[in-house]
Amino acid sequence: MQDSLEADLLAAHLMPFARDQAAWTDAYMTAMSRSDPLAEPRHVEQAARSAWQSHGWAHPAVVAHLEHTLGPLDED
């Protein structure tokens, strides 16, 4: 499990990522499912849409891993 998380984060430095909302959301959901496999898909999808609105400029795997660790990045 940790290997896939580390691979996502390393790839974020090396590879471009899709910038359209659908592909970005899909990549975020994939990364989040690796971090929290028991999360309810409906909640992950809502989090992905919210994250794209505020952080769509960043790599989705990085945003997902940070949000898994720190909570939503767009809340004060």
Backbone as XML, in Angstrom:
<?xml version="1.0"?>
<chain id="A" units="angstrom">
  <residue number="1" name="MET">
    <atom name="N" x="0.824" y="-1.188" z="0.000"/>
    <atom name="CA" x="0.000" y="0.000" z="0.000"/>
    <atom name="C" x="0.870" y="1.254" z="0.000"/>
  </residue>
  <residue number="2" name="GLN">
    <atom name="N" x="1.839" y="1.369" z="0.884"/>
    <atom name="CA" x="2.697" y="2.534" z="0.941"/>
    <atom name="C" x="3.462" y="2.724" z="-0.364"/>
  </residue>
  <residue number="3" name="ASP">
    <atom name="N" x="3.838" y="1.644" z="-1.014"/>
    <atom name="CA" x="4.559" y="1.766" z="-2.278"/>
    <atom name="C" x="3.738" y="2.521" z="-3.311"/>
  </residue>
  <residue number="4" name="SER">
    <atom name="N" x="2.434" y="2.258" z="-3.373"/>
    <atom name="CA" x="1.611" y="2.949" z="-4.358"/>
    <atom name="C" x="1.450" y="4.422" z="-4.004"/>
  </residue>
  <residue number="5" name="LEU">
    <atom name="N" x="1.383" y="4.755" z="-2.718"/>
    <atom name="CA" x="1.307" y="6.158" z="-2.308"/>
    <atom name="C" x="2.581" y="6.890" z="-2.681"/>
  </residue>
  <residue number="6" name="GLU">
    <atom name="N" x="3.705" y="6.275" z="-2.388"/>
    <atom name="CA" x="4.987" y="6.889" z="-2.719"/>
    <atom name="C" x="5.155" y="7.028" z="-4.227"/>
  </residue>
  <residue number="7" name="ALA">
    <atom name="N" x="4.714" y="6.049" z="-4.970"/>
    <atom name="CA" x="4.808" y="6.112" z="-6.429"/>
    <atom name="C" x="3.966" y="7.274" z="-6.971"/>
  </residue>
  <residue number="8" name="ASP">
    <atom name="N" x="2.763" y="7.474" z="-6.421"/>
    <atom name="CA" x="1.924" y="8.597" z="-6.843"/>
    <atom name="C" x="2.624" y="9.919" z="-6.605"/>
  </residue>
  <residue number="9" name="LEU">
    <atom name="N" x="3.213" y="10.068" z="-5.430"/>
    <atom name="CA" x="3.853" y="11.334" z="-5.087"/>
    <atom name="C" x="5.113" y="11.580" z="-5.917"/>
  </residue>
  <residue number="10" name="LEU">
    <atom name="N" x="5.882" y="10.531" z="-6.168"/>
    <atom name="CA" x="7.056" y="10.674" z="-7.027"/>
    <atom name="C" x="6.654" y="11.014" z="-8.454"/>
  </residue>
  <residue number="11" name="ALA">
    <atom name="N" x="5.609" y="10.359" z="-8.942"/>
    <atom name="CA" x="5.130" y="10.619" z="-10.305"/>
    <atom name="C" x="4.647" y="12.056" z="-10.448"/>
  </residue>
  <residue number="12" name="ALA">
    <atom name="N" x="4.136" y="12.620" z="-9.375"/>
    <atom name="CA" x="3.637" y="13.996" z="-9.433"/>
    <atom name="C" x="4.749" y="14.972" z="-9.804"/>
  </residue>
  <residue number="13" name="HIS">
    <atom name="N" x="5.987" y="14.645" z="-9.464"/>
    <atom name="CA" x="7.101" y="15.513" z="-9.810"/>
    <atom name="C" x="7.562" y="15.319" z="-11.251"/>
  </residue>
  <residue number="14" name="LEU">
    <atom name="N" x="7.283" y="14.160" z="-11.810"/>
    <atom name="CA" x="7.863" y="13.799" z="-13.101"/>
    <atom name="C" x="6.889" y="13.820" z="-14.267"/>
  </residue>
  <residue number="15" name="MET">
    <atom name="N" x="5.613" y="13.595" z="-13.996"/>
    <atom name="CA" x="4.669" y="13.394" z="-15.082"/>
    <atom name="C" x="3.594" y="14.474" z="-15.091"/>
  </residue>
  <residue number="16" name="PRO">
    <atom name="N" x="3.191" y="14.890" z="-16.274"/>
    <atom name="CA" x="2.075" y="15.829" z="-16.352"/>
    <atom name="C" x="0.790" y="15.127" z="-15.920"/>
  </residue>
  <residue number="17" name="PHE">
    <atom name="N" x="-0.223" y="15.891" z="-15.594"/>
    <atom name="CA" x="-1.498" y="15.311" z="-15.191"/>
    <atom name="C" x="-2.622" y="15.995" z="-15.944"/>
  </residue>
  <residue number="18" name="ALA">
    <atom name="N" x="-3.731" y="15.293" z="-16.023"/>
    <atom name="CA" x="-4.892" y="15.821" z="-16.740"/>
    <atom name="C" x="-5.437" y="17.038" z="-16.001"/>
  </residue>
  <residue number="19" name="ARG">
    <atom name="N" x="-5.757" y="18.068" z="-16.736"/>
    <atom name="CA" x="-6.225" y="19.314" z="-16.120"/>
    <atom name="C" x="-7.741" y="19.479" z="-16.207"/>
  </residue>
  <residue number="20" name="ASP">
    <atom name="N" x="-8.409" y="18.628" z="-16.985"/>
    <atom name="CA" x="-9.866" y="18.763" z="-17.060"/>
    <atom name="C" x="-10.494" y="18.151" z="-15.798"/>
  </residue>
  <residue number="21" name="GLN">
    <atom name="N" x="-11.655" y="18.639" z="-15.428"/>
    <atom name="CA" x="-12.257" y="18.259" z="-14.155"/>
    <atom name="C" x="-12.506" y="16.759" z="-14.039"/>
  </residue>
  <residue number="22" name="ALA">
    <atom name="N" x="-13.018" y="16.131" z="-15.068"/>
    <atom name="CA" x="-13.346" y="14.705" z="-14.984"/>
    <atom name="C" x="-12.106" y="13.847" z="-14.732"/>
  </residue>
  <residue number="23" name="ALA">
    <atom name="N" x="-11.060" y="14.073" z="-15.488"/>
    <atom name="CA" x="-9.841" y="13.272" z="-15.332"/>
    <atom name="C" x="-9.135" y="13.588" z="-14.014"/>
  </residue>
  <residue number="24" name="TRP">
    <atom name="N" x="-9.115" y="14.857" z="-13.622"/>
    <atom name="CA" x="-8.483" y="15.255" z="-12.363"/>
    <atom name="C" x="-9.216" y="14.606" z="-11.190"/>
  </residue>
  <residue number="25" name="THR">
    <atom name="N" x="-10.551" y="14.661" z="-11.232"/>
    <atom name="CA" x="-11.376" y="14.058" z="-10.180"/>
    <atom name="C" x="-11.142" y="12.562" z="-10.100"/>
  </residue>
  <residue number="26" name="ASP">
    <atom name="N" x="-11.048" y="11.907" z="-11.248"/>
    <atom name="CA" x="-10.803" y="10.465" z="-11.272"/>
    <atom name="C" x="-9.446" y="10.131" z="-10.636"/>
  </residue>
  <residue number="27" name="ALA">
    <atom name="N" x="-8.417" y="10.902" z="-10.967"/>
    <atom name="CA" x="-7.094" y="10.651" z="-10.399"/>
    <atom name="C" x="-7.089" y="10.906" z="-8.890"/>
  </residue>
  <residue number="28" name="TYR">
    <atom name="N" x="-7.791" y="11.943" z="-8.454"/>
    <atom name="CA" x="-7.904" y="12.238" z="-7.019"/>
    <atom name="C" x="-8.576" y="11.062" z="-6.305"/>
  </residue>
  <residue number="29" name="MET">
    <atom name="N" x="-9.686" y="10.585" z="-6.872"/>
    <atom name="CA" x="-10.430" y="9.476" z="-6.245"/>
    <atom name="C" x="-9.581" y="8.211" z="-6.184"/>
  </residue>
  <residue number="30" name="THR">
    <atom name="N" x="-8.804" y="7.954" z="-7.205"/>
    <atom name="CA" x="-7.918" y="6.782" z="-7.206"/>
    <atom name="C" x="-6.886" y="6.906" z="-6.098"/>
  </residue>
  <residue number="31" name="ALA">
    <atom name="N" x="-6.264" y="8.073" z="-5.992"/>
    <atom name="CA" x="-5.261" y="8.283" z="-4.952"/>
    <atom name="C" x="-5.885" y="8.196" z="-3.561"/>
  </residue>
  <residue number="32" name="MET">
    <atom name="N" x="-7.062" y="8.783" z="-3.386"/>
    <atom name="CA" x="-7.714" y="8.752" z="-2.077"/>
    <atom name="C" x="-8.141" y="7.334" z="-1.711"/>
  </residue>
  <residue number="33" name="SER">
    <atom name="N" x="-8.540" y="6.541" z="-2.701"/>
    <atom name="CA" x="-8.940" y="5.162" z="-2.401"/>
    <atom name="C" x="-7.753" y="4.325" z="-1.934"/>
  </residue>
  <residue number="34" name="ARG">
    <atom name="N" x="-6.564" y="4.695" z="-2.358"/>
    <atom name="CA" x="-5.366" y="4.013" z="-1.866"/>
    <atom name="C" x="-5.055" y="4.433" z="-0.430"/>
  </residue>
  <residue number="35" name="SER">
    <atom name="N" x="-5.294" y="5.710" z="-0.129"/>
    <atom name="CA" x="-5.028" y="6.222" z="1.212"/>
    <atom name="C" x="-6.058" y="5.731" z="2.219"/>
  </residue>
  <residue number="36" name="ASP">
    <atom name="N" x="-7.310" y="5.694" z="1.799"/>
    <atom name="CA" x="-8.408" y="5.327" z="2.705"/>
    <atom name="C" x="-9.377" y="4.397" z="1.974"/>
  </residue>
  <residue number="37" name="PRO">
    <atom name="N" x="-9.034" y="3.106" z="1.885"/>
    <atom name="CA" x="-9.857" y="2.176" z="1.106"/>
    <atom name="C" x="-11.267" y="1.976" z="1.662"/>
  </residue>
  <residue number="38" name="LEU">
    <atom name="N" x="-11.513" y="2.364" z="2.906"/>
    <atom name="CA" x="-12.836" y="2.179" z="3.498"/>
    <atom name="C" x="-13.728" y="3.412" z="3.367"/>
  </residue>
  <residue number="39" name="ALA">
    <atom name="N" x="-13.213" y="4.476" z="2.769"/>
    <atom name="CA" x="-13.997" y="5.702" z="2.605"/>
    <atom name="C" x="-15.183" y="5.443" z="1.675"/>
  </residue>
  <residue number="40" name="GLU">
    <atom name="N" x="-16.278" y="6.093" z="1.989"/>
    <atom name="CA" x="-17.479" y="5.952" z="1.172"/>
    <atom name="C" x="-17.283" y="6.700" z="-0.152"/>
  </residue>
  <residue number="41" name="PRO">
    <atom name="N" x="-17.468" y="6.019" z="-1.279"/>
    <atom name="CA" x="-17.209" y="6.642" z="-2.583"/>
    <atom name="C" x="-17.936" y="7.973" z="-2.790"/>
  </residue>
  <residue number="42" name="ARG">
    <atom name="N" x="-19.144" y="8.072" z="-2.293"/>
    <atom name="CA" x="-19.919" y="9.306" z="-2.440"/>
    <atom name="C" x="-19.202" y="10.480" z="-1.767"/>
  </residue>
  <residue number="43" name="HIS">
    <atom name="N" x="-18.643" y="10.246" z="-0.583"/>
    <atom name="CA" x="-17.921" y="11.305" z="0.123"/>
    <atom name="C" x="-16.605" y="11.651" z="-0.576"/>
  </residue>
  <residue number="44" name="VAL">
    <atom name="N" x="-15.939" y="10.641" z="-1.107"/>
    <atom name="CA" x="-14.681" y="10.887" z="-1.826"/>
    <atom name="C" x="-14.951" y="11.698" z="-3.085"/>
  </residue>
  <residue number="45" name="GLU">
    <atom name="N" x="-16.037" y="11.393" z="-3.770"/>
    <atom name="CA" x="-16.385" y="12.144" z="-4.979"/>
    <atom name="C" x="-16.689" y="13.603" z="-4.638"/>
  </residue>
  <residue number="46" name="GLN">
    <atom name="N" x="-17.427" y="13.835" z="-3.559"/>
    <atom name="CA" x="-17.717" y="15.207" z="-3.132"/>
    <atom name="C" x="-16.434" y="15.948" z="-2.774"/>
  </residue>
  <residue number="47" name="ALA">
    <atom name="N" x="-15.537" y="15.273" z="-2.056"/>
    <atom name="CA" x="-14.257" y="15.880" z="-1.690"/>
    <atom name="C" x="-13.438" y="16.190" z="-2.940"/>
  </residue>
  <residue number="48" name="ALA">
    <atom name="N" x="-13.481" y="15.292" z="-3.921"/>
    <atom name="CA" x="-12.724" y="15.492" z="-5.160"/>
    <atom name="C" x="-13.228" y="16.714" z="-5.913"/>
  </residue>
  <residue number="49" name="ARG">
    <atom name="N" x="-14.543" y="16.866" z="-6.000"/>
    <atom name="CA" x="-15.101" y="18.027" z="-6.703"/>
    <atom name="C" x="-14.727" y="19.324" z="-5.990"/>
  </residue>
  <residue number="50" name="SER">
    <atom name="N" x="-14.802" y="19.304" z="-4.676"/>
    <atom name="CA" x="-14.435" y="20.482" z="-3.896"/>
    <atom name="C" x="-12.947" y="20.806" z="-4.048"/>
  </residue>
  <residue number="51" name="ALA">
    <atom name="N" x="-12.118" y="19.783" z="-3.992"/>
    <atom name="CA" x="-10.667" y="19.973" z="-4.128"/>
    <atom name="C" x="-10.319" y="20.510" z="-5.514"/>
  </residue>
  <residue number="52" name="TRP">
    <atom name="N" x="-10.994" y="20.033" z="-6.543"/>
    <atom name="CA" x="-10.701" y="20.511" z="-7.895"/>
    <atom name="C" x="-11.019" y="22.003" z="-8.021"/>
  </residue>
  <residue number="53" name="GLN">
    <atom name="N" x="-12.097" y="22.432" z="-7.378"/>
    <atom name="CA" x="-12.481" y="23.846" z="-7.445"/>
    <atom name="C" x="-11.393" y="24.748" z="-6.874"/>
  </residue>
  <residue number="54" name="SER">
    <atom name="N" x="-10.755" y="24.305" z="-5.792"/>
    <atom name="CA" x="-9.767" y="25.176" z="-5.151"/>
    <atom name="C" x="-8.325" y="24.820" z="-5.485"/>
  </residue>
  <residue number="55" name="HIS">
    <atom name="N" x="-8.062" y="23.557" z="-5.851"/>
    <atom name="CA" x="-6.682" y="23.123" z="-6.054"/>
    <atom name="C" x="-6.473" y="22.349" z="-7.353"/>
  </residue>
  <residue number="56" name="GLY">
    <atom name="N" x="-7.314" y="22.574" z="-8.339"/>
    <atom name="CA" x="-7.193" y="21.866" z="-9.605"/>
    <atom name="C" x="-5.904" y="22.141" z="-10.356"/>
  </residue>
  <residue number="57" name="TRP">
    <atom name="N" x="-5.191" y="23.179" z="-9.949"/>
    <atom name="CA" x="-3.906" y="23.514" z="-10.567"/>
    <atom name="C" x="-2.801" y="22.570" z="-10.103"/>
  </residue>
  <residue number="58" name="ALA">
    <atom name="N" x="-3.018" y="21.856" z="-8.988"/>
    <atom name="CA" x="-2.003" y="20.975" z="-8.405"/>
    <atom name="C" x="-2.255" y="19.520" z="-8.809"/>
  </residue>
  <residue number="59" name="HIS">
    <atom name="N" x="-1.248" y="18.695" z="-8.671"/>
    <atom name="CA" x="-1.379" y="17.282" z="-9.007"/>
    <atom name="C" x="-2.428" y="16.637" z="-8.097"/>
  </residue>
  <residue number="60" name="PRO">
    <atom name="N" x="-3.404" y="15.926" z="-8.660"/>
    <atom name="CA" x="-4.492" y="15.369" z="-7.849"/>
    <atom name="C" x="-4.028" y="14.377" z="-6.783"/>
  </residue>
  <residue number="61" name="ALA">
    <atom name="N" x="-2.982" y="13.602" z="-7.057"/>
    <atom name="CA" x="-2.500" y="12.641" z="-6.060"/>
    <atom name="C" x="-1.908" y="13.364" z="-4.856"/>
  </residue>
  <residue number="62" name="VAL">
    <atom name="N" x="-1.214" y="14.458" z="-5.112"/>
    <atom name="CA" x="-0.628" y="15.227" z="-4.011"/>
    <atom name="C" x="-1.741" y="15.843" z="-3.170"/>
  </residue>
  <residue number="63" name="VAL">
    <atom name="N" x="-2.735" y="16.429" z="-3.817"/>
    <atom name="CA" x="-3.853" y="17.030" z="-3.087"/>
    <atom name="C" x="-4.577" y="15.964" z="-2.265"/>
  </residue>
  <residue number="64" name="ALA">
    <atom name="N" x="-4.829" y="14.808" z="-2.857"/>
    <atom name="CA" x="-5.530" y="13.738" z="-2.137"/>
    <atom name="C" x="-4.743" y="13.276" z="-0.922"/>
  </residue>
  <residue number="65" name="HIS">
    <atom name="N" x="-3.455" y="13.090" z="-1.084"/>
    <atom name="CA" x="-2.643" y="12.621" z="0.045"/>
    <atom name="C" x="-2.562" y="13.678" z="1.145"/>
  </residue>
  <residue number="66" name="LEU">
    <atom name="N" x="-2.451" y="14.938" z="0.770"/>
    <atom name="CA" x="-2.426" y="16.005" z="1.770"/>
    <atom name="C" x="-3.767" y="16.097" z="2.493"/>
  </residue>
  <residue number="67" name="GLU">
    <atom name="N" x="-4.855" y="16.014" z="1.742"/>
    <atom name="CA" x="-6.169" y="16.085" z="2.378"/>
    <atom name="C" x="-6.427" y="14.884" z="3.273"/>
  </residue>
  <residue number="68" name="HIS">
    <atom name="N" x="-5.934" y="13.742" z="2.884"/>
    <atom name="CA" x="-6.099" y="12.561" z="3.740"/>
    <atom name="C" x="-5.372" y="12.771" z="5.069"/>
  </residue>
  <residue number="69" name="THR">
    <atom name="N" x="-4.214" y="13.399" z="5.005"/>
    <atom name="CA" x="-3.409" y="13.626" z="6.201"/>
    <atom name="C" x="-3.893" y="14.824" z="7.019"/>
  </residue>
  <residue number="70" name="LEU">
    <atom name="N" x="-4.220" y="15.932" z="6.324"/>
    <atom name="CA" x="-4.506" y="17.196" z="7.005"/>
    <atom name="C" x="-5.976" y="17.576" z="7.057"/>
  </residue>
  <residue number="71" name="GLY">
    <atom name="N" x="-6.798" y="16.907" z="6.261"/>
    <atom name="CA" x="-8.192" y="17.318" z="6.127"/>
    <atom name="C" x="-8.323" y="18.239" z="4.932"/>
  </residue>
  <residue number="72" name="PRO">
    <atom name="N" x="-9.540" y="18.713" z="4.652"/>
    <atom name="CA" x="-9.745" y="19.574" z="3.488"/>
    <atom name="C" x="-8.822" y="20.790" z="3.512"/>
  </residue>
  <residue number="73" name="LEU">
    <atom name="N" x="-8.191" y="21.059" z="2.394"/>
    <atom name="CA" x="-7.227" y="22.152" z="2.312"/>
    <atom name="C" x="-7.894" y="23.502" z="2.123"/>
  </residue>
  <residue number="74" name="ASP">
    <atom name="N" x="-9.166" y="23.526" z="1.759"/>
    <atom name="CA" x="-9.842" y="24.800" z="1.494"/>
    <atom name="C" x="-10.624" y="25.313" z="2.693"/>
  </residue>
  <residue number="75" name="GLU">
    <atom name="N" x="-10.551" y="24.634" z="3.836"/>
    <atom name="CA" x="-11.228" y="25.091" z="5.043"/>
    <atom name="C" x="-10.259" y="25.860" z="5.916"/>
  </residue>
  <residue number="76" name="ASP">
    <atom name="N" x="-10.782" y="26.840" z="6.625"/>
    <atom name="CA" x="-9.933" y="27.612" z="7.552"/>
    <atom name="C" x="-9.803" y="26.890" z="8.874"/>
  </residue>
</chain>
